Amino acid sequence: MIAAHRGSLLHFLDDPSKSSVDSIFEYYDDGLLVTENGLISDCGDAASLMPRLPSGTKLVQHANSLICPGFVDAHVHYPQLEVMASHGEELLDWLNRYTFPAEAKFANPEYAEVCAERFLDELLRVGTTTALVFGTVHPNSIDAFFRSCEKRNLRMISGKVMMDRNAPVGLTDSPESSYVDSKSLIESWHNKGRLRYAVTPRFAITSSPEQLNLAGLLLKEHPSVYLHTHLSENRSEVDSVRELFPGVKNYLDVYDQYDLLGQRSVFAHCIHLDNEEWSRLNTSGSAIAHCPNSNLFLGSGLFSMKAAVEHGVRVGIGSDIGGGCEFSILRTLADGYKVARLRGEDISPMQAFYLATLGGVRALDLEDRIGNFLIGKEADFLILDRGATPIIKHRLDMSKNLNEQLFAMMMLGDDRLVKETWIMGEKSHDRDANF
């Protein structure tokens, strides 16, 4: 079926921090997005495209709305739903008090299935159509998650946690079992439909050298899989890594020694990096997931977007549920702006919406599939309601240009702004319906 969605339309072609204004985005006040069999078949000005529509095309009007690509969450823990908004601690205390007890429950496959469904409901409600997702140490946590994604035809990346030390009994594996279990999950799920697998050592503190070595072996044996872990979230963590791995140059060097850096390696947080680490992230082609809401909540520190841009490191935005307290990428972007201001830096509205869409997609090395409305890409997109709340409507009515509108949406928007979420050209969430 061919469908044409009419409304204001915005998508990005390049990074606003690097490119000239004329080439970074396309915006149509009266635009048309045409989809066929789940893919983008055309995009542009409605007046130009309407006469070319094939007979029988279904026209969907989206009045007072902005059509944009689906949001990307570059780092999130689906098993941590129940610990969201628990009273704050520093990272290592947080893990022991809240996270590990919650994750222990995922030994129960039925519990994992219920949580996976609830988690995906929340993602679609806030407009997140693709995410890089932590599971737990239990292989069934990934089976449950991918089964739920498969039913909804979602493009998602996830992996079983590898964790063989410094964690409670019942949440640890061994180097050998983590390798065997991960390999089996890769063979079952990687590149199955729209699903991808990520080799997932939690972080250096909870993985022995033997386990990290086998994580590197998995990447060598399966070159198209991802690597997903944490890096330099807070200073106590950095100090612990130095004690556990004496002689390393820095935290990133631990991962580098085991060949865990590369084009599909994503490191969450990256707050306390030295210049050598920034340079190595660049030369290795690795990416960062910036998680401002979580960093503020746990008091971890202030990430430098300016440093990432200057060093040419790809960055996506992560909610980091449950250290983060917001599923909404819009709310997370608002915190990202505040973090930048506290550092004396800035994130423009254009850069923010780029990070939420094409920027996040580039961080996940999926630009050939999603991220904008180029012909042939998968039709994952959102309908954002310019009248979502009285104050948003008033603020947008008073805006003088697109930049002002996007900034107001970012600072005032939340799940209410997301009127509809479409996956492969099919509606998957409708804010106003019992969908």
C-alpha positions in Angstrom: 0.0 0.0 0.0 1.1 3.5 -0.9 0.4 6.2 1.7 1.2 9.9 1.6 1.5 11.8 5.0 0.9 15.5 4.7 2.1 18.1 7.3 5.1 20.2 8.1 8.2 18.0 7.6 11.8 18.1 8.9 14.7 15.7 8.4 18.5 16.0 8.6 21.1 15.3 5.9 24.2 16.1 7.9 25.5 17.2 11.3 24.7 20.9 12.1 28.0 21.3 14.0 30.1 20.5 10.9 28.1 21.5 7.8 26.8 24.6 6.1 23.3 25.6 7.0 21.9 25.0 3.5 23.0 21.4 3.4 22.2 20.0 6.9 18.4 19.7 6.7 15.2 19.8 4.6 12.1 21.5 6.0 8.8 21.8 4.2 6.1 23.9 5.9 3.6 21.9 3.8 5.4 18.7 3.1 4.6 15.2 1.9 6.1 11.9 3.1 5.3 9.0 0.8 5.7 5.4 2.0 5.3 2.1 0.1 5.7 -1.4 1.6 7.3 0.0 4.7 9.9 2.2 2.9 10.2 5.8 2.0 9.4 6.3 -1.7 9.3 10.1 -1.8 9.6 13.2 0.3 9.3 16.9 -0.5 7.0 19.9 -1.0 3.3 18.8 -1.1 2.4 21.1 -4.0 5.1 19.5 -6.1 4.5 15.9 -5.1 0.7 15.7 -4.9 0.2 15.6 -8.7 2.6 12.7 -9.0 0.9 10.4 -6.5 -0.3 7.1 -8.0 -4.0 6.5 -8.2 -5.3 4.9 -5.1 -2.7 6.5 -2.8 -4.0 6.9 0.8 -3.6 10.5 1.9 -3.2 11.0 5.6 -3.5 14.6 6.8 -1.6 15.7 9.9 -2.9 19.2 10.7 -0.8 21.4 12.9 1.9 18.7 13.2 5.5 18.2 12.5 6.6 14.9 10.7 10.1 13.8 11.7 12.1 10.6 11.8 11.8 8.4 14.9 13.9 9.2 17.9 16.9 7.1 18.8 17.9 6.1 22.3 21.6 5.2 22.2 21.8 3.7 25.7 19.1 2.3 27.9 18.6 -0.7 30.3 15.2 -2.4 29.8 15.5 -4.4 33.0 15.7 -1.3 35.2 12.1 0.0 34.8 11.2 -0.7 38.4 14.2 1.3 39.8 13.5 4.5 37.9 13.2 7.5 40.2 14.6 5.6 43.2 16.3 7.9 45.7 19.7 8.8 44.2 23.1 7.3 45.1 26.4 7.5 43.4 26.8 5.0 40.6 28.5 2.1 42.5 26.1 2.3 45.4 23.2 2.6 43.0 24.1 -0.7 41.3 24.3 -2.6 44.6 21.2 -1.1 46.2 18.8 -0.9 43.3 20.0 -2.3 40.0 21.4 -5.7 40.9 18.3 -6.7 42.9 16.0 -5.6 40.1 18.0 -7.5 37.5 18.1 -10.7 39.5 14.3 -11.1 38.9 15.0 -11.7 35.2 16.0 -15.2 35.9 12.3 -15.7 35.6 11.4 -15.8 31.8 7.8 -14.8 32.4 8.9 -11.7 34.3 11.3 -10.8 31.5 8.5 -11.1 28.9 6.2 -8.8 30.9 8.9 -6.2 31.4 10.0 -6.3 27.7 6.4 -5.6 26.6 6.0 -2.7 29.1 9.4 -1.3 28.1 8.6 -1.2 24.4 5.2 0.3 25.1 7.0 3.2 26.8 9.5 3.6 24.0 6.8 3.9 21.4 4.8 6.3 23.5 7.6 8.7 23.7 8.6 8.3 20.0 11.7 6.2 20.4 11.7 3.8 17.4 15.3 2.4 17.7 17.4 1.8 20.8 20.7 0.2 22.0 19.5 -1.8 24.9 21.1 -3.6 27.9 19.6 -6.9 29.0 20.7 -8.8 32.1 23.2 -11.6 32.6 20.4 -14.1 31.8 20.1 -15.2 28.2 16.4 -15.4 28.5 16.2 -11.6 29.1 17.4 -11.2 25.5 15.2 -13.9 24.1 12.2 -12.1 25.7 13.3 -8.7 24.5 13.9 -9.7 20.9 10.7 -11.7 20.7 8.7 -8.6 21.7 10.7 -6.5 19.2 10.1 -9.0 16.5 6.3 -8.9 17.0 6.3 -5.1 16.6 8.8 -5.2 13.6 11.2 -2.8 15.5 14.8 -2.0 14.6 16.5 -2.7 17.9 20.0 -3.7 19.2 20.5 -5.6 22.4 22.7 -8.0 24.2 23.2 -10.2 27.2 25.3 -8.7 30.0 28.7 -10.2 30.5 29.6 -10.0 34.2 31.9 -12.4 36.0 33.0 -10.5 39.1 32.2 -7.8 41.6 28.5 -8.5 41.4 26.1 -10.6 43.5 25.8 -14.4 43.3 23.1 -15.2 40.8 24.0 -12.2 38.6 27.5 -13.4 37.5 28.5 -15.7 34.7 31.9 -17.0 33.8 34.2 -16.0 30.9 33.3 -19.3 29.2 29.6 -19.3 29.8 29.3 -15.7 28.8 31.1 -16.5 25.5 28.9 -19.6 24.8 25.7 -17.8 25.7 26.5 -14.7 23.7 27.5 -16.7 20.7 24.3 -18.7 20.8 22.2 -15.5 21.1 24.1 -14.0 18.1 23.4 -17.0 16.0 19.7 -16.9 17.0 19.0 -13.2 16.7 21.7 -11.1 15.0 20.4 -9.8 11.6 17.1 -11.6 12.1 14.7 -9.2 10.5 15.4 -5.7 11.9 17.3 -7.0 15.0 21.0 -6.7 15.8 23.1 -8.1 18.6 25.5 -6.2 20.9 28.3 -7.9 22.8 27.7 -6.4 26.3 30.3 -6.4 29.1 28.7 -4.3 31.7 31.9 -2.3 32.4 35.5 -3.0 33.2 34.8 -3.3 36.9 32.6 -6.4 36.5 34.5 -8.2 33.8 37.8 -10.1 34.3 40.6 -9.8 31.7 39.6 -13.3 30.6 36.0 -12.3 30.0 37.0 -9.1 28.1 39.4 -11.2 26.0 36.5 -13.4 25.0 34.3 -10.4 24.3 36.9 -9.3 21.8 36.9 -12.8 20.3 33.2 -12.6 19.8 33.7 -9.4 17.8 36.4 -11.0 15.7 34.2 -14.0 15.0 31.1 -11.9 14.2 32.4 -8.7 12.6 29.0 -7.1 12.1 27.8 -7.2 15.8 28.1 -4.3 18.2 30.0 -3.6 21.4 28.0 -1.8 24.1 29.4 -0.9 27.5 30.1 2.0 29.9 33.1 4.3 30.1 34.1 6.9 32.7 30.7 7.6 34.2 32.1 8.9 37.5 35.4 9.4 39.2 35.0 6.6 41.7 34.5 4.2 38.8 37.6 5.5 37.0 39.6 5.0 40.2 38.3 1.4 40.6 39.3 0.6 37.1 42.8 1.8 37.7 43.1 -0.5 40.7 41.7 -3.5 38.9 43.9 -3.0 35.8 47.2 -1.7 37.0 49.5 -0.4 34.3 46.8 0.8 31.9 47.2 4.2 30.4 43.6 5.2 31.1 40.1 3.7 31.3 39.6 3.4 27.6 42.9 1.6 27.3 41.4 -1.4 29.2 38.8 -1.9 26.4 41.4 -1.1 23.7 43.8 -3.9 24.9 41.0 -6.4 24.3 40.1 -5.1 20.8 36.8 -3.7 21.8 36.9 -0.4 20.0 35.5 0.1 16.5 32.8 1.4 14.2 30.0 -0.3 16.0 31.4 0.2 19.5 29.3 2.5 21.7 30.5 3.7 25.1 27.9 5.2 27.4 28.7 8.4 29.4 32.4 9.3 28.7 32.4 12.2 31.1 35.9 12.0 32.6 38.1 11.5 29.5 41.6 12.7 29.0 42.8 14.0 25.6 44.4 10.6 24.7 41.1 8.9 25.2 39.2 11.4 23.0 41.8 11.0 20.3 41.6 7.2 20.5 37.8 7.2 20.3 38.2 9.2 17.1 40.9 7.1 15.4 39.0 3.9 16.3 35.7 5.2 14.9 34.0 4.4 18.2 30.8 6.3 19.4 29.5 7.8 22.6 26.0 7.7 24.2 25.5 11.0 26.1 23.1 10.5 29.0 22.5 13.9 30.6 19.4 13.1 32.6 21.1 10.1 34.3 24.3 12.0 34.8 22.5 14.8 36.6 20.4 12.5 38.7 23.3 10.4 39.9 25.7 13.4 40.2 28.1 11.8 37.8 29.4 14.9 36.1 28.9 17.1 33.0 29.6 15.7 29.6 31.3 17.9 27.0 29.6 17.9 23.7 32.1 20.6 22.5 35.0 18.1 23.1 33.1 15.4 21.2 32.6 17.7 18.2 36.2 19.0 18.3 37.6 15.4 18.3 35.2 14.2 15.6 33.6 11.5 17.8 30.0 10.4 16.9 27.5 11.0 19.7 23.9 9.8 20.3 21.5 10.6 23.1 20.7 8.0 25.7 18.0 8.0 28.4 19.9 5.5 30.5 16.8 4.2 32.2 16.8 3.5 35.2 19.7 5.8 36.3 17.8 8.2 34.0 14.3 9.2 35.0 13.0 10.1 31.6 12.1 7.8 28.7 11.4 10.9 26.6 14.3 11.8 24.3 12.8 15.3 24.2 13.2 15.6 28.0 16.7 14.1 27.8 17.6 16.7 25.2 16.4 19.5 27.5 18.8 18.2 30.1 21.5 18.0 27.6 21.1 21.7 26.8 21.3 22.5 30.6 24.4 20.4 31.0 26.0 22.2 28.1 25.1 25.6 29.6 26.7 24.5 33.0 29.9 23.9 31.0 29.7 27.2 29.2 28.9 25.4 26.0 25.8 25.3 23.8 23.6 22.8 22.0 21.5 24.5 19.3 18.0 23.3 18.5 19.1 22.0 15.2 22.0 20.0 16.7 19.6 18.6 19.4 17.1 17.3 16.8 20.0 16.0 14.7 21.3 14.1 17.8 17.8 12.6 18.4 17.5 11.4 14.9 20.3 11.1 12.3 23.0 11.7 14.9 21.8 8.8 17.0 21.5 6.6 13.9 25.1 7.4 12.8 26.3 6.6 16.3 24.7 3.2 15.9 26.0 2.8 12.3 22.6 2.4 10.8 22.5 5.4 8.4 21.9 3.1 5.4 18.6 2.0 7.0 17.0 4.8 9.0 17.5 8.3 10.3 16.0 10.5 7.6 13.6 10.5 4.7 15.9 9.6 1.8 14.2 7.3 -0.7 14.6 3.6 0.2 15.0 4.0 3.9 12.7 2.3 6.4 9.6 4.4 7.3 10.0 4.9 11.0 8.6 8.4 11.8 6.7 10.5 14.3 3.9 12.9 14.2 4.6 15.7 16.7 1.6 17.8 17.8 2.2 21.5 17.8 -0.8 21.9 20.0 0.1 19.2 22.5 -0.4 21.5 25.5 -1.8 25.0 25.8 1.7 26.4 26.7 3.4 24.6 23.8 0.7 25.9 21.4 1.1 29.4 22.7 4.9 29.3 22.6 5.0 27.9 19.0 2.4 30.4 17.8 4.8 33.2 19.1 7.9 31.6 17.6 9.5 33.7 14.8 11.3 30.8 12.9 12.0 27.1 12.9 14.9 27.3 15.3 12.6 28.9 17.9 9.9 26.3 17.4 12.4 23.4 17.7 13.9 24.9 20.9 10.4 25.3 22.5 9.5 21.7 21.5 12.7 20.4 23.1 12.4 22.4 26.3 8.6 22.0 26.8 7.9 18.7 25.1 7.4 15.3 26.5 5.3 12.2 25.6 2.3 14.5 25.0 4.0 16.0 22.0 4.3 12.6 20.3 0.8 12.2 18.8 1.7 9.1 16.7 4.6 6.7 16.2 4.8 4.9 12.9 7.0 1.8 12.3 7.8 0.6 8.8 4.8 2.7 7.5 2.3 1.2 10.1 1.0 3.1 13.0 2.3 1.6 16.3 1.2 4.2 18.8 -1.6 6.8 18.9 -1.7 9.1 21.9 -5.4 9.8 21.4 -6.6 6.3 20.9 -6.8 3.0 22.8 -4.3 1.6 20.5 
